[in-house]
Amino acid sequence: MEFQTIPILRIFDEDKAKEFYLGFLGMKLDWEHRFEADFPIYMQVSKGNLVFHLSEHSGDCTPGSKVFVNVKDLDSLYREVTSKPYKLSKPVIEDAPWGDRCFTVTDPFSNKVLFNEPTNT
């Protein structure tokens, strides 16, 4: 049996979401959907096998959520992300209390993505 988890993150502004997830994190837009022209957007963004659904629909999820993402090369991802001129998030690599290394980014809607490099892999 194989599973894939896809977190749904609440957003409030399509342009700010795209600036953060596509521009800053370097994800790609896979698809987007609206029931009608002036309705809220629901979209999928991805980077490799990391997939997020972003939703303007109020009933889908709670703003201010946190997603824990394991990565194999934290330093490369950190260099890639911090090389971009994005003034709203300035992550730093930290030694986690559980013994790993990690950094956290916060989107414009207070959702957090914690990128973690496990030490026991």
C-alpha positions as CSV (number, residue, x, y, z in Angstrom):
1,M,0.0,0.0,0.0
2,E,1.3,3.4,-0.9
3,F,0.1,6.8,0.4
4,Q,0.7,10.5,-0.5
5,T,-0.3,13.2,1.9
6,I,-1.3,16.5,0.4
7,P,-1.8,19.3,3.0
8,I,-4.4,22.0,2.2
9,L,-3.3,25.5,3.2
10,R,-5.6,28.4,3.6
11,I,-4.8,31.5,1.5
12,F,-6.5,34.8,1.2
13,D,-4.8,36.4,-1.9
14,E,-3.9,34.5,-5.0
15,D,-1.1,36.9,-6.1
16,K,0.6,36.8,-2.7
17,A,0.3,33.0,-2.6
18,K,1.9,32.7,-6.0
19,E,4.6,35.1,-5.1
20,F,5.5,33.0,-2.0
21,Y,5.0,29.4,-3.3
22,L,6.1,29.8,-6.9
23,G,8.5,32.7,-6.6
24,F,10.1,32.3,-3.2
25,L,9.9,28.5,-2.7
26,G,10.4,27.7,-6.4
27,M,7.3,25.4,-6.7
28,K,5.4,25.1,-9.9
29,L,1.7,25.6,-10.5
30,D,0.2,22.3,-11.5
31,W,-3.4,23.4,-11.9
32,E,-6.0,25.9,-10.5
33,H,-9.8,25.8,-10.3
34,R,-12.7,28.2,-9.7
35,F,-16.4,27.3,-9.8
36,E,-17.0,30.6,-11.5
37,A,-15.0,33.7,-12.5
38,D,-15.3,35.6,-9.2
39,F,-15.3,32.6,-6.9
40,P,-12.4,31.6,-4.6
41,I,-9.4,29.8,-6.1
42,Y,-8.2,26.3,-5.3
43,M,-4.8,25.3,-6.8
44,Q,-2.1,22.7,-6.6
45,V,1.6,23.6,-6.4
46,S,4.5,21.2,-6.3
47,K,8.3,20.8,-6.1
48,G,9.3,17.3,-6.9
49,N,7.1,15.0,-4.8
50,L,6.2,17.8,-2.3
51,V,2.6,18.8,-3.1
52,F,0.4,21.5,-1.5
53,H,-3.2,22.4,-2.2
54,L,-3.8,26.1,-1.6
55,S,-7.4,27.2,-1.0
56,E,-9.3,30.5,-0.7
57,H,-12.4,28.5,0.4
58,S,-13.1,29.3,4.1
59,G,-14.3,25.9,5.0
60,D,-11.4,23.9,3.7
61,C,-8.8,24.5,6.4
62,T,-7.5,26.8,9.1
63,P,-5.0,29.7,8.5
64,G,-1.9,29.5,10.5
65,S,-1.2,25.8,10.0
66,K,2.2,24.1,10.1
67,V,3.5,21.5,7.7
68,F,6.6,19.3,8.6
69,V,8.6,18.3,5.5
70,N,11.6,16.0,5.6
71,V,14.3,16.8,3.0
72,K,17.6,15.1,2.1
73,D,19.7,18.1,1.3
74,L,18.7,21.0,3.6
75,D,21.7,23.1,2.8
76,S,21.0,23.1,-1.0
77,L,17.3,23.9,-0.4
78,Y,18.2,26.7,2.0
79,R,20.7,28.3,-0.4
80,E,18.1,28.1,-3.2
81,V,15.3,29.7,-1.1
82,T,17.4,32.4,0.6
83,S,19.0,33.4,-2.7
84,K,15.7,35.0,-3.8
85,P,14.8,38.5,-2.9
86,Y,11.7,37.9,-0.7
87,K,11.4,40.4,2.1
88,L,8.7,38.7,4.1
89,S,10.5,35.6,5.2
90,K,14.2,35.4,6.3
91,P,14.7,31.8,7.4
92,V,17.7,30.5,9.4
93,I,19.0,27.0,9.8
94,E,18.6,25.8,13.3
95,D,19.6,22.7,15.3
96,A,16.2,21.1,16.3
97,P,15.7,19.9,19.9
98,W,15.1,16.4,18.4
99,G,18.6,16.3,16.9
100,D,17.9,17.3,13.3
101,R,18.6,20.5,11.4
102,C,15.8,22.5,10.0
103,F,14.5,25.9,8.9
104,T,11.0,27.3,8.8
105,V,9.3,29.6,6.3
106,T,6.1,31.5,7.0
107,D,3.7,32.4,4.1
108,P,1.7,35.6,4.0
109,F,-1.2,33.9,5.6
110,S,0.7,32.7,8.7
111,N,1.0,29.1,7.5
112,K,4.4,27.6,8.3
113,V,6.5,25.1,6.4
114,L,9.2,23.4,8.5
115,F,11.9,21.8,6.3
116,N,13.7,19.2,8.3
117,E,16.8,17.1,7.5
118,P,16.8,13.9,9.6
119,T,20.1,12.9,11.1
120,N,19.2,9.2,11.1
121,T,18.5,8.4,7.5
